[in-house]
Every structure is written in structure tokens, then in C-alpha cells.
Amino acid sequence: MSEAAVETQSPKTQKKAKKPAKPEAAIPRGQPKSNRPWKTPKQKFSKIKKTVNRLSFEKKTALRDELRYIKEKSKEIKVQRKEAAVQKHQRRVENAERRLANERRSEVVQVIKNPAKLKRMKKKQMRMIEKRDISQVKVV
């Protein structure tokens, strides 16, 4: 009986079977304008499925506390590093000053009272001469 019913219907009245919809990624695409064929086609934000797994209040507070603790620790570490750098710089400056003072103290000084000697000196000897304030330096 069913065969007869199918035969009596005309091809126009028969319902066509719907094809399953293809996802956009399966459609072959041509070369995009940007010449980046590895880029995937973008999806509308409204079509993207979003997760709604929200954290409980206790977990949120625990996370906040942990973040606050981490920030405080990192601040402390930064402050310690800065202090160490300042101390190192200060020590370096003090050492340089002490070294200079020691050099000045250990120098053998000879006062040139006759300025005519300077005219007779050679260039190399002139380079060796340095001016000092005699009030601070002990003359040997």
C-alpha cells in the first residue's frame, strides 16, 4: 500500500530531505586579503558559548587574600632590593672618598718656590706636576 502511495505522488509534491548544515570552518576558502591563510574565520561574540562557572564567595575571598599577600611580599622584596642598592652605592662612594684621602695623605709633596724652575722643566715633568692646597697637606 505504501508503494502505491509513493507512486501516485508527483515529484513536485515529494518533500526533499534536508542536508545537514556545514560548519564554516569546513567550507574551502580562497586566499584572504591579508595573505594569511592560517587565520581562522572569526565567530560572532553572541554565537560563542561562554562558561558560567562562577566561583563561590569563599573561594573569591581566598583568591583576593592570596593576591593581596603576593603583592605585599613582592613590595617587600622590591623595597629590600632598593635599600640594598642604595647601601651598595653609598658604600662605593665612601670607599672612593677614603681611597682618595689615603692617596693624598701618602703623597710626597715638594713645594716649588722658584717659578723659573717651571720654565726649565720638560713637558713630561710638567705633566707630573699637580697643584695642591698646602694648608691641608703636610709638607715633608
Backbone as a printed PyTorch tensor [residue, N CA C, xyz], in Angstrom:
tensor([[[  0.8140,  -1.1830,   0.0000],
         [  0.0000,   0.0000,   0.0000],
         [  0.8590,   1.2490,   0.0000]],

        [[  1.9640,   1.2200,   0.7210],
         [  2.8190,   2.3850,   0.7800],
         [  3.5050,   2.6290,  -0.5580]],

        [[  3.8380,   1.5720,  -1.2920],
         [  4.4730,   1.7340,  -2.5960],
         [  3.5350,   2.4290,  -3.5660]],

        [[  2.3000,   2.1050,  -3.5020],
         [  1.3060,   2.7120,  -4.3770],
         [  1.1400,   4.1850,  -4.0560]],

        [[  1.2000,   4.5170,  -2.7950],
         [  1.0260,   5.9000,  -2.3860],
         [  2.2010,   6.7400,  -2.8640]],

        [[  3.3860,   6.1680,  -2.8550],
         [  4.5600,   6.8970,  -3.3110],
         [  4.4860,   7.1010,  -4.8080]],

        [[  4.0030,   6.1230,  -5.5210],
         [  3.9330,   6.2280,  -6.9710],
         [  2.8990,   7.2520,  -7.4110]],

        [[  1.8390,   7.3790,  -6.6490],
         [  0.7940,   8.3010,  -7.0520],
         [  1.2110,   9.7570,  -6.8450]],

        [[  2.1570,  10.0090,  -5.9090],
         [  2.5710,  11.3970,  -5.6820],
         [  3.4850,  11.8570,  -6.8140]],

        [[  3.3240,  13.0800,  -7.2230],
         [  4.1880,  13.6350,  -8.2600],
         [  5.5240,  14.0460,  -7.6340]],

        [[  6.5770,  14.1600,  -8.4400],
         [  7.8960,  14.5180,  -7.9020],
         [  7.9110,  15.8980,  -7.2430]],

        [[  7.0170,  16.7940,  -7.6360],
         [  6.9860,  18.1340,  -7.0430],
         [  6.4730,  18.1130,  -5.6060]],

        [[  5.5160,  17.2200,  -5.3510],
         [  4.9050,  17.1820,  -4.0230],
         [  5.7510,  16.4180,  -3.0110]],

        [[  6.7010,  15.6190,  -3.4750],
         [  7.5510,  14.8930,  -2.5240],
         [  8.4490,  15.8750,  -1.7660]],

        [[  8.6150,  15.6350,  -0.4440],
         [  9.4620,  16.5100,   0.3780],
         [ 10.9190,  16.0950,   0.2200]],

        [[ 11.7700,  17.0980,   0.0720],
         [ 13.1960,  16.8330,  -0.0570],
         [ 13.8180,  16.6810,   1.3320]],

        [[ 14.7720,  15.7720,   1.4310],
         [ 15.4770,  15.5880,   2.7070],
         [ 16.4760,  16.7320,   2.8710]],

        [[ 16.4420,  17.3570,   4.0360],
         [ 17.3470,  18.4940,   4.2770],
         [ 18.7700,  17.9960,   4.5090]],

        [[ 19.7320,  18.7240,   3.9160],
         [ 21.1410,  18.3850,   4.1110],
         [ 21.6020,  18.9680,   5.4510]],

        [[ 22.4770,  18.2540,   6.1380],
         [ 22.9820,  18.8270,   7.3960],
         [ 23.8420,  20.0590,   7.1090]],

        [[ 23.6700,  21.0700,   7.9320],
         [ 24.4020,  22.3340,   7.7280],
         [ 25.8840,  22.1110,   8.0030]],

        [[ 26.7130,  22.6290,   7.0830],
         [ 28.1620,  22.5010,   7.2490],
         [ 28.6680,  23.6260,   8.1500]],

        [[ 29.6040,  23.3080,   9.0150],
         [ 30.2090,  24.4110,   9.7800],
         [ 31.0660,  25.2730,   8.8690]],

        [[ 31.2710,  26.5410,   9.2620],
         [ 32.0000,  27.4950,   8.4180],
         [ 33.4410,  27.0680,   8.1690]],

        [[ 34.0330,  26.3880,   9.1320],
         [ 35.4340,  26.0040,   9.0030],
         [ 35.6350,  24.9610,   7.9060]],

        [[ 34.5840,  24.1800,   7.6090],
         [ 34.7060,  23.1200,   6.6050],
         [ 34.6130,  23.6700,   5.1760]],

        [[ 34.0990,  24.8790,   5.0260],
         [ 33.9500,  25.4620,   3.6930],
         [ 35.3230,  25.8700,   3.1870]],

        [[ 35.6900,  25.4030,   1.9710],
         [ 37.0050,  25.8030,   1.4590],
         [ 37.0040,  27.2970,   1.1440]],

        [[ 38.0180,  27.9750,   1.6010],
         [ 38.1040,  29.4190,   1.3840],
         [ 39.2410,  29.7330,   0.4430]],

        [[ 39.0970,  30.8580,  -0.2470],
         [ 40.1690,  31.3260,  -1.1140],
         [ 41.2300,  32.0510,  -0.3040]],

        [[ 42.1770,  32.6610,  -0.9870],
         [ 43.2500,  33.3920,  -0.3100],
         [ 42.6670,  34.6600,   0.3020]],

        [[ 42.8330,  34.8930,   1.6100],
         [ 42.3190,  36.1280,   2.2050],
         [ 43.1360,  37.3330,   1.7680]],

        [[ 42.5760,  38.5020,   1.9660],
         [ 43.2040,  39.7320,   1.5170],
         [ 44.5460,  39.9680,   2.2130]],

        [[ 44.6310,  39.5370,   3.4770],
         [ 45.8510,  39.7640,   4.2470],
         [ 46.9470,  38.7520,   3.9250]],

        [[ 46.6650,  37.7850,   3.0580],
         [ 47.6130,  36.7190,   2.6970],
         [ 48.0420,  35.8950,   3.9040]],

        [[ 47.1320,  35.7030,   4.8390],
         [ 47.4160,  34.8460,   5.9910],
         [ 46.4210,  33.6930,   5.9700]],

        [[ 46.7220,  32.6410,   5.2710],
         [ 45.7390,  31.5620,   5.1300],
         [ 45.5110,  30.7870,   6.4240]],

        [[ 46.4030,  30.9260,   7.4120],
         [ 46.2320,  30.1440,   8.6360],
         [ 45.2470,  30.7720,   9.6030]],

        [[ 44.8070,  32.0010,   9.2860],
         [ 43.8480,  32.6530,  10.1710],
         [ 42.4900,  31.9610,  10.0610]],

        [[ 41.8960,  31.6820,  11.1900],
         [ 40.5780,  31.0400,  11.1880],
         [ 39.5000,  32.1040,  11.0560]],

        [[ 38.3710,  31.7400,  10.4530],
         [ 37.2960,  32.7320,  10.3340],
         [ 36.7550,  33.0810,  11.7120]],

        [[ 36.4900,  34.3640,  11.8990],
         [ 36.0370,  34.8400,  13.2000],
         [ 34.5700,  34.4760,  13.4150]],

        [[ 34.2250,  34.3210,  14.7070],
         [ 32.8750,  33.9680,  15.0730],
         [ 32.2310,  35.1520,  15.7800]],

        [[ 30.9340,  35.3070,  15.6360],
         [ 30.2430,  36.3830,  16.3430],
         [ 30.3190,  36.1240,  17.8360]],

        [[ 30.4400,  37.1990,  18.5920],
         [ 30.5630,  37.0520,  20.0380],
         [ 29.3160,  36.4010,  20.6360]],

        [[ 28.1720,  36.7130,  20.0480],
         [ 26.9220,  36.1570,  20.5730],
         [ 26.8160,  34.6570,  20.3170]],

        [[ 27.5250,  34.1490,  19.3120],
         [ 27.4710,  32.7240,  18.9820],
         [ 28.3950,  31.8840,  19.8710]],

        [[ 29.4180,  32.5290,  20.4260],
         [ 30.3830,  31.7970,  21.2390],
         [ 29.7350,  31.3870,  22.5510]],

        [[ 29.9530,  30.1310,  22.9320],
         [ 29.3870,  29.6380,  24.1860],
         [ 30.3030,  30.0640,  25.3290]],

        [[ 29.7380,  30.7630,  26.2880],
         [ 30.5210,  31.2330,  27.4110],
         [ 30.3000,  30.3190,  28.6040]],

        [[ 31.3570,  30.1370,  29.3720],
         [ 31.2100,  29.3140,  30.5740],
         [ 30.6390,  30.1720,  31.6900]],

        [[ 29.8130,  29.5900,  32.5050],
         [ 29.1610,  30.3260,  33.5780],
         [ 29.5740,  29.7400,  34.9260]],

        [[ 30.7450,  29.0910,  34.9650],
         [ 31.2110,  28.5050,  36.2150],
         [ 31.7720,  29.6150,  37.0980]],

        [[ 30.9500,  30.1440,  37.9550],
         [ 31.3730,  31.2240,  38.8180],
         [ 31.8950,  30.6400,  40.1250]],

        [[ 32.8410,  31.3610,  40.7120],
         [ 33.4110,  30.9100,  41.9710],
         [ 32.5000,  31.2770,  43.1350]],

        [[ 32.5950,  30.4910,  44.1870],
         [ 31.8090,  30.7990,  45.3790],
         [ 32.4520,  31.9810,  46.1040]],

        [[ 31.7110,  32.5590,  47.0400],
         [ 32.1880,  33.7410,  47.7690],
         [ 33.4560,  33.4280,  48.5580]],

        [[ 33.4920,  32.2500,  49.1700],
         [ 34.6570,  31.8570,  49.9760],
         [ 35.9010,  31.7420,  49.0960]],

        [[ 35.7310,  31.1400,  47.9160],
         [ 36.8750,  30.9800,  47.0040],
         [ 37.3650,  32.3380,  46.5050]],

        [[ 36.4030,  33.2300,  46.2150],
         [ 36.7720,  34.5810,  45.7570],
         [ 37.5780,  35.3030,  46.8260]],

        [[ 37.0910,  35.2550,  48.0550],
         [ 37.7980,  35.9370,  49.1400],
         [ 39.1770,  35.3200,  49.3620]],

        [[ 39.2490,  33.9810,  49.2420],
         [ 40.5440,  33.3150,  49.4050],
         [ 41.5120,  33.7690,  48.3170]],

        [[ 41.0240,  33.8810,  47.0760],
         [ 41.8560,  34.3440,  45.9620],
         [ 42.3260,  35.7760,  46.1970]],

        [[ 41.4120,  36.6280,  46.6470],
         [ 41.7670,  38.0250,  46.9090],
         [ 42.8370,  38.1210,  47.9890]],

        [[ 42.6410,  37.3300,  49.0570],
         [ 43.6210,  37.3390,  50.1450],
         [ 44.9840,  36.8850,  49.6370]],

        [[ 44.9780,  35.8460,  48.8220],
         [ 46.2390,  35.3170,  48.2810],
         [ 46.9240,  36.3690,  47.4050]],

        [[ 46.1430,  37.0380,  46.5490],
         [ 46.7050,  38.0860,  45.6900],
         [ 47.2680,  39.2290,  46.5220]],

        [[ 46.5380,  39.6160,  47.5750],
         [ 46.9980,  40.6910,  48.4480],
         [ 48.3200,  40.2950,  49.1130]],

        [[ 48.3970,  39.0560,  49.5650],
         [ 49.6120,  38.5460,  50.2120],
         [ 50.7880,  38.5650,  49.2360]],

        [[ 50.5250,  38.1300,  48.0050],
         [ 51.5820,  38.0960,  46.9760],
         [ 52.0710,  39.5100,  46.6780]],

        [[ 51.1360,  40.4580,  46.5600],
         [ 51.5130,  41.8460,  46.2820],
         [ 52.3580,  42.4240,  47.4090]],

        [[ 51.9470,  42.1540,  48.6580],
         [ 52.7080,  42.6610,  49.8000],
         [ 54.1230,  42.0930,  49.7960]],

        [[ 54.2330,  40.7870,  49.5400],
         [ 55.5510,  40.1410,  49.5170],
         [ 56.4300,  40.7400,  48.4220]],

        [[ 55.8450,  40.9330,  47.2290],
         [ 56.6290,  41.4920,  46.1210],
         [ 57.0650,  42.9190,  46.4420]],

        [[ 56.1940,  43.6940,  47.1020],
         [ 56.5670,  45.0510,  47.5080],
         [ 57.7350,  45.0100,  48.4770]],

        [[ 57.6480,  44.1050,  49.4610],
         [ 58.7270,  43.9770,  50.4390],
         [ 60.0480,  43.6400,  49.7530]],

        [[ 59.9880,  42.7060,  48.8080],
         [ 61.2040,  42.2920,  48.0880],
         [ 61.7780,  43.4700,  47.3150]],

        [[ 60.8940,  44.2450,  46.6500],
         [ 61.3580,  45.4090,  45.8900],
         [ 62.0150,  46.4360,  46.7990]],

        [[ 61.3900,  46.6830,  47.9660],
         [ 61.9430,  47.6540,  48.9150],
         [ 63.3050,  47.1850,  49.4030]],

        [[ 63.4170,  45.8850,  49.7160],
         [ 64.6970,  45.3450,  50.1830],
         [ 65.7730,  45.5060,  49.1130]],

        [[ 65.4270,  45.2090,  47.8660],
         [ 66.3990,  45.3450,  46.7710],
         [ 66.8460,  46.7980,  46.6260]],

        [[ 65.8700,  47.7210,  46.7210],
         [ 66.1920,  49.1400,  46.5820],
         [ 67.1270,  49.5880,  47.7000]],

        [[ 66.8170,  49.1630,  48.9300],
         [ 67.6620,  49.5190,  50.0670],
         [ 69.0750,  48.9600,  49.8940]],

        [[ 69.1460,  47.7180,  49.4300],
         [ 70.4600,  47.0990,  49.2200],
         [ 71.2570,  47.8730,  48.1720]],

        [[ 70.5720,  48.2970,  47.0980],
         [ 71.2430,  49.0520,  46.0380],
         [ 71.7380,  50.3980,  46.5670]],

        [[ 70.9070,  51.0650,  47.3830],
         [ 71.2990,  52.3640,  47.9530],
         [ 72.5060,  52.1930,  48.8660]],

        [[ 72.4710,  51.1550,  49.7050],
         [ 73.5920,  50.9010,  50.6160],
         [ 74.8750,  50.6010,  49.8460]],

        [[ 74.7350,  49.8080,  48.7820],
         [ 75.9040,  49.4550,  47.9560],
         [ 76.5040,  50.7130,  47.3320]],

        [[ 75.6430,  51.5810,  46.8130],
         [ 76.0910,  52.8240,  46.1870],
         [ 76.7990,  53.7100,  47.2140]],

        [[ 76.1860,  53.8140,  48.4010],
         [ 76.7500,  54.6470,  49.4630],
         [ 78.1330,  54.1130,  49.8740]],

        [[ 78.2270,  52.8000,  49.9970],
         [ 79.4940,  52.1750,  50.3870],
         [ 80.5690,  52.4390,  49.3420]],

        [[ 80.1690,  52.3400,  48.0610],
         [ 81.1060,  52.5810,  46.9640],
         [ 81.6320,  54.0170,  47.0140]],

        [[ 80.7230,  54.9820,  47.2520],
         [ 81.1080,  56.3980,  47.3200],
         [ 82.0600,  56.6280,  48.4930]],

        [[ 81.7160,  56.0540,  49.6580],
         [ 82.5620,  56.2150,  50.8370],
         [ 83.9500,  55.6200,  50.6000]],

        [[ 83.9970,  54.4470,  49.9690],
         [ 85.2880,  53.8110,  49.6760],
         [ 86.1290,  54.6770,  48.7440]],

        [[ 85.4740,  55.2620,  47.7330],
         [ 86.2000,  56.1050,  46.7830],
         [ 86.7750,  57.3340,  47.5050]],

        [[ 85.9690,  57.9430,  48.3790],
         [ 86.4340,  59.1130,  49.1350],
         [ 87.6140,  58.7360,  50.0410]],

        [[ 87.4810,  57.5760,  50.7270],
         [ 88.5430,  57.1280,  51.6210],
         [ 89.8290,  56.8540,  50.8420]],

        [[ 89.6820,  56.2090,  49.6890],
         [ 90.8540,  55.9000,  48.8470],
         [ 91.5700,  57.1830,  48.4220]],

        [[ 90.7800,  58.1860,  48.0030],
         [ 91.3490,  59.4720,  47.5750],
         [ 92.0760,  60.1610,  48.7350]],

        [[ 91.4330,  60.1410,  49.9030],
         [ 92.0520,  60.7740,  51.0770],
         [ 93.3530,  60.0530,  51.4320]],

        [[ 93.3540,  58.7230,  51.3550],
         [ 94.5690,  57.9550,  51.6590],
         [ 95.6830,  58.2590,  50.6640]],

        [[ 95.2990,  58.3800,  49.3900],
         [ 96.3030,  58.7240,  48.3610],
         [ 96.9250,  60.0810,  48.6520]],

        [[ 96.0650,  61.0600,  48.9880],
         [ 96.5580,  62.4110,  49.2730],
         [ 97.4950,  62.4090,  50.4920]],

        [[ 97.1230,  61.6180,  51.5220],
         [ 97.9310,  61.5650,  52.7310],
         [ 99.2960,  60.9260,  52.4840]],

        [[ 99.3330,  59.9270,  51.5870],
         [100.5790,  59.1940,  51.3610],
         [101.4880,  59.8620,  50.3180]],

        [[101.0190,  60.9510,  49.7180],
         [101.8380,  61.6210,  48.7010],
         [103.0720,  62.2890,  49.3060]],

        [[104.1090,  62.2750,  48.5180],
         [105.3070,  63.0230,  48.8900],
         [105.2270,  64.3500,  48.1480]],

        [[105.1820,  65.4410,  48.9170],
         [104.9610,  66.7600,  48.3160],
         [106.2500,  67.5700,  48.3760]],

        [[106.5050,  68.2410,  47.2780],
         [107.6720,  69.1230,  47.2210],
         [107.1840,  70.4740,  46.7130]],

        [[107.3540,  71.4950,  47.4960],
         [106.8650,  72.8170,  47.1240],
         [107.8830,  73.4730,  46.1940]],

        [[107.3810,  74.0030,  45.0680],
         [108.2420,  74.7280,  44.1250],
         [108.1320,  76.2060,  44.4750]],

        [[109.2240,  76.7510,  45.0190],
         [109.2080,  78.1540,  45.4260],
         [109.7260,  79.0520,  44.3170]],

        [[110.5810,  78.4920,  43.4590],
         [111.1580,  79.2750,  42.3650],
         [110.3640,  78.9980,  41.0940]],

        [[109.5400,  79.9540,  40.6030],
         [108.7530,  79.7240,  39.3900],
         [109.6020,  79.6050,  38.1250]],

        [[110.8510,  80.0100,  38.1700],
         [111.7230,  79.8790,  36.9970],
         [112.0100,  78.4110,  36.7000]],

        [[111.9270,  77.5610,  37.7400],
         [112.1290,  76.1190,  37.5480],
         [111.0940,  75.5560,  36.5880]],

        [[109.8810,  76.0440,  36.6680],
         [108.7970,  75.5630,  35.8020],
         [109.1320,  75.8060,  34.3310]],

        [[109.7910,  76.9290,  34.0360],
         [110.1420,  77.2620,  32.6470],
         [111.1980,  76.3050,  32.1160]],

        [[112.0750,  75.8330,  33.0140],
         [113.1540,  74.9570,  32.5810],
         [112.7080,  73.4940,  32.4450]],

        [[111.5620,  73.1720,  32.9980],
         [111.1110,  71.7750,  33.0030],
         [110.7200,  71.2990,  31.6210]],

        [[110.8450,  69.9750,  31.4550],
         [110.4040,  69.3480,  30.2030],
         [108.9090,  69.0790,  30.2780]],

        [[108.3570,  68.7300,  29.1070],
         [106.9110,  68.5220,  29.0150],
         [106.4450,  67.3820,  29.9150]],

        [[107.2030,  66.2890,  29.9590],
         [106.8380,  65.1330,  30.7590],
         [106.8410,  65.4890,  32.2450]],

        [[107.8230,  66.2690,  32.6530],
         [107.8890,  66.6860,  34.0470],
         [106.7140,  67.5980,  34.3860]],

        [[106.3220,  68.4420,  33.4400],
         [105.2090,  69.3660,  33.6610],
         [103.8970,  68.5870,  33.8590]],

        [[103.7600,  67.4770,  33.1170],
         [102.5540,  66.6600,  33.2460],
         [102.4490,  66.0460,  34.6320]],

        [[103.5690,  65.7670,  35.2520],
         [103.5820,  65.1290,  36.5600],
         [103.2050,  66.1020,  37.6850]],

        [[103.3270,  67.3840,  37.4380],
         [103.0650,  68.3880,  38.4680],
         [101.5620,  68.5320,  38.6820]],

        [[101.1630,  68.5290,  39.9460],
         [ 99.7660,  68.7660,  40.3110],
         [ 99.7200,  69.8240,  41.3870]],

        [[ 98.7000,  70.6640,  41.3330],
         [ 98.5560,  71.7130,  42.3400],
         [ 97.8190,  71.1400,  43.5410]],

        [[ 98.2360,  71.5640,  44.7360],
         [ 97.5900,  71.1450,  45.9730],
         [ 97.4330,  72.3590,  46.8800]],

        [[ 96.4610,  72.2730,  47.7470],
         [ 96.3040,  73.3120,  48.7620],
         [ 97.2070,  72.9470,  49.9240]],

        [[ 98.1860,  73.7700,  50.1840],
         [ 99.2250,  73.4480,  51.1800],
         [ 98.6580,  73.4870,  52.5870]],

        [[ 97.5860,  74.2230,  52.8120],
         [ 97.0250,  74.3350,  54.1580],
         [ 96.5030,  72.9640,  54.6410]],

        [[ 96.0480,  72.1150,  53.7140],
         [ 95.5150,  70.7970,  54.0890],
         [ 96.6070,  69.7250,  54.1120]],

        [[ 97.6360,  69.8410,  53.2370],
         [ 98.6320,  68.7980,  53.0850],
         [ 99.8450,  69.1210,  53.9620]],

        [[100.3740,  68.0750,  54.6280],
         [101.5760,  68.2450,  55.4400],
         [102.7850,  68.2390,  54.5130]],

        [[103.6260,  69.2240,  54.6250],
         [104.8120,  69.3030,  53.7720],
         [105.9440,  68.5670,  54.4640]],

        [[106.6150,  67.6600,  53.7060],
         [107.7110,  66.8650,  54.2480],
         [109.0090,  67.5930,  54.0750]]])
